[in-house]
Every structure is written in C-alpha cells, then in structure tokens.
Amino acid sequence: MSPERGPAQDPAPRRAPLGDMGTARMVACQLGLGAALLLAWQGASGTLVDDYFISNPVSVGKRLSTWVLDGSIFIHVWATLYATLMGFIIGTVIGLALGIWLGVSPFMSRLLNPYLWALNALPKVALAPLLVLWFGIGINSKIALAAVLVLFLVFLNTYSGVREVDRDLIDCARLMRATRAQVIAKIVIPSAASWVLAGLKISVPYALIGAVLGEMIAANRGLGYLVQFSGAQFDTAGVFAVMIVIAFLAVALNFALELVQQRMGRWRVVSQ
C-alpha cells in the first residue's frame, strides 16, 4: 500500500521582485537613500574629512537659501538655461539634417565618412578657446560650444537610425511612385524616430555641460561662472551649492524630454 498523503499544501507565494514595487514605495526608497547620503555627508564633515574640502549639507543649504532669497541665483540659472536650450536646438537641427542627408546619400556618406569621424574624435573641449575667439566672451560662444557637443551625438544616432530603416518599406513606397521627399518624410524619419530620440536624450546633459564649461572659461554670469567664482574664493559650500543646482537643472531637462518622448513614441513605423 502506498503511504497516505496529507492534504495538498499551496506553494509559498513568490515575492515580487524589488524592481516591480510601486511608484510610491520607490520614491520613498529614493528619498530614504538621499537622506542617508546627506546624513553620512554631514557626519563625515569635520570628523573624517575637514569641512574645508567637502563642506556640509547645512552650509550648502544656507548658501542656497541666501542666493534664492536675494534672487541672484535666478540670473545665473537663466543664463545657463538659455545657452543650453539654444545650443541644444541649433545642434539638434544641424545634426538631424546632416544625419538624414548622409543616411540617404551613400556617395556623400562614403566621401565624407573619414572627415566626420576625424572631427568626432576631436575633444570638443579643445574647441572652447577657439569659440571664444570666434564668437566673443558673450552668450554666443556658450551656445556654440553646447551646439557642437549636441550636433555630433544627434548626427551619429540619426545617421545610424536612417541606415537601419527597413529597405522593404522604402521599396514598397517607391513601387507606389513616392517621391524622394515623401519617402524621407513618411518612411525614413518615422522609422528612425527611436534612434533620434535616444540621441536627443543623450545630448541633453552634454548641452548643459557645454554651456557650463563655456561659462567657466569666459563669462560674467551663469552657473559655470558661479562655480569658477566660488572656487576662486575657496568657497566650498558655494561650489557644492552650484553643483546641486546644475544637477536639478539636468534632471528637469531630462524629465521634459521624457515627456516629449512619450508623446512621440507612437509616431513610428514598425516593419512587420
């Protein structure tokens, strides 16, 4: 006789992966991590490391509140934001046009390929002094540097996206006697949209980096100028305060681009 079996027991429920937790719990974890880092920073300042080198959250918060109350920080934020947005727009337009043009022109792509890769290999930071000489110490040199950094990122992603477009879609459009402009507008651009959006998302922080770097080299306003000025005054709290503002600005720009990407996500052609 077979041994008697007890009543069937339900298997223990599987725990949901931590990555699947709800938005509210994830935000709470993120805030908790941030608070822990601030407490660790405050505890290490003056005990493990001299606060002259790393300052502390209390001093940084006081410096930020002082700048906010007297309104001086907003002048610098606007100067950097304007240079970032203008450089991003100019670099995006030129990068998109260049990427689409070379992506649909095999001859020009092969002809210019070594020169474009050589230009892309150049450290863009080395162009900053030249841009100051060409455009002056005003806002134009900051816009130019941000645009140069954005241009190559957008161009490379757009070019790769255009080259990856399904040739069957293009052939079908040509069989229906679509013009070259119609093929680009109806097939190429929508099909490469995901590549373009990825390039735009990557280029946002680089636009901000270009604007800040240009302000650090030659400017009388902007977050980069404020970093340079605070460092020259050996004001560690001021430097950390500006870095926090730059980080929040980068997050805000990235969030805005995420919203645009979600709205444009449906504007794509997917080959079957």
C-alpha positions in Angstrom: 0.0 0.0 0.0 1.2 3.5 -0.8 1.7 5.7 2.1 -1.1 8.1 2.8 -0.6 11.6 1.7 -1.5 14.6 3.7 -3.7 17.4 2.4 -2.2 19.3 -0.5 -0.4 22.4 0.6 -0.3 25.5 -1.6 3.3 26.6 -2.5 4.6 29.6 -0.7 3.8 32.7 -2.7 6.7 34.2 -4.6 7.9 37.5 -3.5 7.6 40.2 -6.1 11.0 41.5 -7.4 12.2 44.7 -5.8 12.2 46.4 -9.2 8.4 45.8 -9.5 7.5 47.8 -6.4 5.0 50.6 -6.8 5.9 54.2 -7.6 5.1 55.5 -4.1 7.4 52.9 -2.5 10.2 53.5 -5.0 10.0 57.3 -4.3 10.1 56.6 -0.6 13.2 54.4 -1.1 14.9 57.1 -3.2 14.1 59.8 -0.6 15.4 57.5 2.1 18.6 56.9 0.2 19.1 60.6 -0.3 18.5 61.3 3.4 21.0 58.6 4.3 23.7 60.1 2.0 23.1 63.6 3.4 23.4 62.3 7.0 26.6 60.4 6.0 28.0 63.6 4.4 27.1 65.7 7.5 28.7 63.1 9.8 31.9 62.8 7.8 32.3 66.6 7.5 34.6 67.8 10.2 35.3 64.3 11.6 36.6 62.1 8.9 37.3 64.9 6.4 38.0 68.6 7.0 34.9 70.5 6.1 37.1 72.9 4.2 37.3 70.3 1.5 33.8 68.9 1.4 31.7 71.5 3.3 28.5 70.0 4.7 24.8 69.9 3.8 23.9 72.6 6.4 26.3 75.1 5.0 25.3 74.3 1.4 21.7 74.7 2.3 22.3 78.1 3.9 24.2 79.3 0.8 21.4 78.1 -1.5 18.8 79.8 0.6 20.8 83.1 0.6 21.0 83.0 -3.2 17.3 82.2 -3.6 16.2 84.9 -1.2 18.3 87.7 -2.8 17.3 86.4 -6.3 20.9 86.3 -7.6 20.8 82.6 -8.4 17.9 83.0 -10.9 20.0 85.3 -13.1 22.7 82.7 -13.4 20.2 79.8 -13.9 18.5 81.7 -16.7 21.8 82.5 -18.5 22.8 78.8 -18.4 19.4 77.6 -19.3 19.2 79.9 -22.3 22.6 78.9 -23.6 21.7 75.2 -23.1 18.4 75.4 -24.9 19.7 77.4 -27.8 22.7 75.2 -28.2 20.5 72.1 -28.0 18.1 73.4 -30.6 20.8 74.5 -33.0 22.8 71.3 -32.6 19.7 69.2 -33.0 18.6 70.8 -36.2 22.0 70.6 -37.8 22.6 67.1 -36.6 19.2 65.9 -37.8 19.7 67.5 -41.3 23.2 66.1 -41.6 22.3 62.6 -40.4 19.3 62.3 -42.7 21.2 63.7 -45.7 24.2 61.4 -45.4 22.0 58.5 -44.4 20.1 58.6 -47.7 23.1 59.6 -49.8 25.5 56.6 -50.0 28.0 58.5 -52.2 28.3 61.6 -49.9 28.4 59.3 -46.8 31.4 57.4 -48.2 33.1 60.6 -49.3 32.7 62.4 -46.0 33.0 59.5 -43.7 36.7 59.8 -42.7 36.4 63.5 -42.2 33.3 63.2 -40.0 34.9 60.5 -37.8 38.1 62.6 -37.5 36.0 65.6 -36.3 34.0 63.4 -33.9 37.3 62.0 -32.5 38.5 65.5 -31.6 37.9 66.5 -27.9 35.2 69.1 -28.2 36.5 70.8 -25.0 39.6 71.9 -27.0 37.3 74.0 -29.2 36.2 76.2 -26.3 39.1 78.7 -26.6 38.6 78.9 -30.4 34.9 79.5 -30.0 35.6 82.3 -27.5 37.9 83.9 -30.1 35.3 83.5 -32.9 32.1 84.4 -31.1 33.5 86.6 -28.2 33.0 86.2 -24.5 29.3 86.8 -24.7 26.5 84.2 -24.7 27.2 83.2 -28.4 30.3 81.2 -27.5 28.5 79.2 -24.9 25.7 78.5 -27.3 28.2 77.4 -30.0 30.0 75.0 -27.6 26.7 73.4 -26.5 25.6 73.1 -30.1 28.9 71.4 -31.1 28.6 68.8 -28.4 24.9 68.1 -29.3 25.5 68.1 -33.1 27.7 65.0 -33.2 25.6 63.0 -30.8 22.4 63.7 -32.7 24.1 63.2 -36.1 25.6 59.8 -35.2 22.3 58.5 -33.8 20.2 59.9 -36.7 22.7 58.5 -39.3 22.6 55.1 -37.7 18.8 55.1 -37.5 18.4 56.1 -41.1 20.8 53.4 -42.2 18.8 50.8 -40.3 15.5 51.6 -41.9 13.8 48.5 -43.4 14.6 48.6 -47.1 11.4 46.7 -47.9 9.4 49.7 -46.7 11.4 52.0 -48.9 11.0 49.7 -51.9 7.2 49.5 -51.3 7.0 53.3 -51.2 9.0 53.6 -54.4 6.7 51.0 -56.1 3.8 53.3 -55.3 5.8 56.1 -57.0 6.5 58.0 -53.9 8.9 60.9 -54.4 12.2 61.1 -52.5 10.9 63.7 -50.2 7.8 61.6 -49.4 10.0 58.5 -48.7 12.1 60.6 -46.2 9.0 62.2 -44.6 6.8 59.1 -44.4 9.2 56.2 -44.0 12.8 57.3 -43.1 12.1 59.8 -40.4 9.3 57.9 -38.5 11.4 54.7 -38.7 14.4 56.4 -37.3 12.5 58.2 -34.6 13.6 55.9 -31.8 17.2 56.4 -32.7 16.7 60.2 -32.9 15.0 60.3 -29.6 17.8 58.3 -28.0 20.3 60.7 -29.4 18.4 63.7 -28.1 18.1 62.1 -24.6 21.9 61.5 -24.5 22.7 65.0 -25.8 20.7 67.0 -23.2 23.3 66.7 -20.4 26.1 67.4 -22.9 24.3 70.6 -23.9 24.3 71.7 -20.3 27.9 70.6 -19.9 28.9 72.7 -22.9 27.1 75.8 -21.6 28.6 75.5 -18.1 32.1 74.8 -19.5 31.9 77.9 -21.7 30.8 80.0 -18.7 33.8 78.7 -16.7 36.2 79.8 -19.4 34.9 83.3 -20.1 31.7 84.8 -18.7 30.3 87.2 -16.1 27.1 85.3 -15.4 25.8 81.7 -15.5 26.2 78.7 -13.3 29.7 77.9 -14.7 30.8 81.4 -13.8 29.4 81.0 -10.3 31.3 77.7 -9.9 34.5 79.4 -11.1 33.9 82.4 -8.8 33.2 80.3 -5.8 36.3 78.1 -6.4 38.4 81.2 -6.7 37.1 82.4 -3.4 37.8 79.0 -1.8 34.1 78.7 -1.1 33.5 75.0 -1.0 29.9 75.4 0.1 29.2 77.7 -2.9 30.8 75.2 -5.3 28.6 72.3 -3.9 25.6 74.6 -4.0 26.0 75.4 -7.7 26.6 71.7 -8.5 23.3 70.8 -6.8 21.5 73.5 -8.9 23.2 72.1 -12.1 22.1 68.6 -11.1 18.5 69.7 -10.6 18.5 71.6 -13.9 19.8 68.5 -15.7 17.1 66.3 -14.1 14.4 68.9 -15.1 15.6 69.0 -18.7 15.7 65.2 -18.9 12.2 64.9 -17.4 10.9 67.4 -20.0 12.5 65.4 -22.8 11.0 62.2 -21.4 7.5 63.7 -21.7 8.2 64.6 -25.3 9.5 61.1 -26.0 6.3 59.6 -24.6 4.1 61.8 -26.8 6.2 61.0 -29.9 6.5 57.3 -29.1 3.5 56.4 -31.2 4.9 58.2 -34.2 6.9 55.4 -35.5 6.9 53.0 -38.4 7.4 49.4 -37.3 8.1 46.8 -40.0 6.2 43.6 -39.9 
